[in-house]
Amino acid sequence: MKAVIMAGGFGTRMQPLTCNLPKPMVPLMNRPIMLHIVELLKKYEITDLVMLLYHQPSVIKNFFRDGADFGVKITYVTPLEDMGTAGAVKYAEKYLDDRFLIISGDLLTDFNLQEVVDFHTSNNALATITLTSVKDPLQFGVVITDKEKRITQFLEKPGWGEVISDTINTGIYVLEPEIFKYIPQGENFDFSQDLFPLLLKNQEGLYGFTVQGYWRDIGNTDSYREAHHDILKGLVNVRIDEPKKDLVGKDLRIGSDARLAETTLMEGTVVVGDNTQVHAGAQIKDSVIGRNCTIEGGVKLNRSVIWDNVYVKKGASVNDCVICNNVSVGQGVVMEEGGVVADDTSIGEESYVKPDVKIWPRKVIESGATVTGNLIWGERWKKSLFEGEMIRGLTNIELTPEFVAKLGCAYGTSLPKGSHVLVGRDATLSSRMLKRSFLGGILSAGVNVRDVKMIPLPVLRYKLRTFGEVGGVHFRQANNDPTSTEIVFLDADGLDFSSSMGKNVERIFYKENFRRAHHMEPGGISELPHVVDFYREGFFRGIDLDLMKRLNSKVVIDFNHSPAGQILPPILTEMGCEVIGLNTYLDEQRGSKRAEEKPESLQQLAKIVVTLEACAGFWVDPTVEEVVLVDETGAIYSPAQLLPLMVALTLRRGWKGAFVAPVSAPSILEQITAEHGCSVRRTKSAERSMIEAAFSPEVVLAGTMGGRFAFPRFQAAFDGMFTIAKTLELAASAGTPLSEVMEDLPKRTFLQGKIPCVWEMKGGVMRKMSEDSLDKEASFIDGIKISVGEDWILVLPDQYNPVIHLVAEAREPRNAQKLMDEYRQKVERWKKELQGATP
């Protein structure tokens, strides 16, 4: 008698276990599930097998080959397309000229198959379906038989209101070859839905035989784990390759060359595969460990399944989880019940994987991360959500609608119930999609939303200065990566989120400790249609309109498809300027220009400025916070040139007070401000630090080394639109072209560079820099700045990237280069020393 093993399924419900394997080859007690079926068939002397394959057939063929190694003869049949269960068997018709048995390759059962065959024979049946009783028949086909065991009714996957029996179809059939005349050639045809109802309708010999014993359809990851639990409890007897150790009171199965430390604590039934090492102090209970694994001391494994080539580091706790091939579990990791980690994944130290989380193949979980949801797309799960004031991720891959809805819940929970927040976005469709999901989360926490829709970030910041909202959020496309979205969080004053605010939202997000509003108290959404008018009124109060209208300046502006192209031209025109706008239209599909297009855009802008004899040209960043200035000669100013120029223009206007600049800014700022009786306040490079300093009433200007400027008399936040207008006013007031103002500035050499440095070494490098600076004049405001007479060098670790920045300034070019070279060599040498000291 032959048997047909159905092994063509995709195993979709078993993902991620089946991402790299066909479902029948998923290991069960360190052996493929289908090998247990082959062993069962051999037990009843059925050794002539036909395997029906479809999905990843080569994996199965390479394992079983011709079957000789397993004591069977195998014929493989692979339909060219998905033909359904009966339709696939039709493809094997030429090999099935006698009575045959059909069984699925992904079952776990110990049924007495001989009883089924004997029943079929004694009843002279055309088809016999093996039946069994289960507690929950909803997932299966319910079958009703009469007194002679003839099938009288089928009910496929009934609801509880339709259940008429607990007897189900197990997918094991005995069939006569005459059955093929009922199966059409080349059509998708199913046993349960097509063939058996057809036999019933024709009153053919269709019988059902109920068998006692163990049966489980391993159809999903929960069922897979439960199948292991049942085997370890002894509910079903299957072959285990690893030999049993003769120890009283323990059921240990230890493979060849496996090494277990004497102090390892084993409880219940434990299977350890070949060449696996378990170090002293590990505690393992009711678990299966594959081949070539390492389990370090202090690890706790409970009711878990570990596949091959897995490394679990000391102190990790894995409870009722499945860990697939080639996975590294870091020190101190905690994995809760129901977790699944697919192949080739690395889980960083002290990470926490919440219950029922599934991680798809080839992922990297950063150390200290808390994984709260399934990780399917993207490559990484970050340790922290916030990068400064923002959360950034790949659109619809890392930042999905589900993710941002949950983020909205966390943010709303951090705010007072019944309060209001201001939410806006840029022009892209992805920002609109994610913002809408985010709003649902906020509303669920009982917080109200004032939706200002598409609006530049500076306008949103300006509105937050007034009474009414406790915070604001802005969605935008990342300028250096159009596939990513940035979510910028602001406090009630329009300032960037502080680290403590971000940590608070993160804490709620990871703990999922959300506040759920009563069904009568969710938040509401309202609109603020006159926000731009309000902004324009404040804008004009900060500009000398009479001066501007007298001069009638001509300016060229590349708006970079930002919302500023809709707001700024009418304002400048009302100020008396002639505006030539470039890229002013909004493109929801394309978004702003890519960062790599910026140099070409600047060159084009410079040519147009010269050709049209404009007084200046500006390139506006898509965030509408940063600008690049082109003077009337077409010269493009770098940020290191623009900041001193803006300070010089402000001083020529006669403003007195303090100027805020980062510690990395050129020192000529002190030189030119001192000549006018003013001062410079150095801060950290973080924009929040600069804006906080700008709140002081003495401050007249704050400027970054990235082309961002804030004029506190208008608003103490970076605003590209106001910067353009104010620059035109200051230039008009100076009465000389911008190029001449720049020419009058003191000349010094300013150099910037960066050195790659992994995160783990940043602290060590800065410690060595600190030790090296003991006998020198040093400043520790942000990084470490060493002064050598009038020259200086700054060593500054990047907050978000694995690099260290070097900034040097000197009167003579060769001295600046000498400082750069000297400290570059020092940092490289310190990195090597730290690498050598790493155990």
Buried (B, 14 or more C-beta within 10 A) or exposed (E): BBBBBBBBBBBEBBBBBBBBBBBBBBBBBBBBBBBBBBBBBBEBEBBBBBBBBBBBBEBBBEBBEEBEEBEBEBBBBBBEEEBBBBBBBBBBBEEBEEBBBBBBBBBBBBBBBEBBBEBBEEBEBBBBBBBBEBEEBEEBBBBBBEEEBBBEEBBBEBEEEEEEBEBBBBBBBBBBEEBBEBBBEEEBBBBBBBBBBBBBEEEBBBBBBBBEEBBBBBBBBEBBBBBBBBBBEEEBEBEBBBEEBEEEEEBBBBBEEBEBEEEBEBBBBBBBBBBBBBBEBBBBBBBBBBBBBBBBBBBBBBBBBBBBBBBBBBBBBBBBBBBBBBBBBBBBBBBBBBBBBBBBBBBBBBBBBBEBBBBBBBBBBBBBBBBBBBBBEBEBBBBBBBBBBBBBBBBBBBBBBEBBBBBBBBBBBBBEBEBBBBBBBBBBEBBBBBBBBBBBBBBBBBBBBBBBBBBBBBBBBBBBBEEEBBBBBBBBBBBEBBEBBBBBBBBBBBBBBBEEBBBBBBEBBBEBEBBEBEEEEBBEEEEBEEBBEBBBEBBEEBBBEEBBEEBEBBBBBBBBBBBBBBBBBEBBEBBBBBBBBBBBEBEBEEBBBEBEEBEEBBEBBBBBBBEEEBBBBBBBBBBBBBBBBBBBEBBBBEBBBBBBBBBBBBBBBEBEBBBBBBBBBBBBBBBBBEEBEBBBBBBBBBBBBBBBBBBBEEBBBBBBBBBBBBBBBBBBBBBBBBBBBBBBBBBBBBEEBBBEBBEEBEEBBBBBBBBEBEEEBBEBBBEBBEEBBEEEEBBEBBBBBBBBEEBBBBBBBBEEEEBBBBBBBBBEEEBBBBBBEEBBEBBBEBBEEBEEEEE
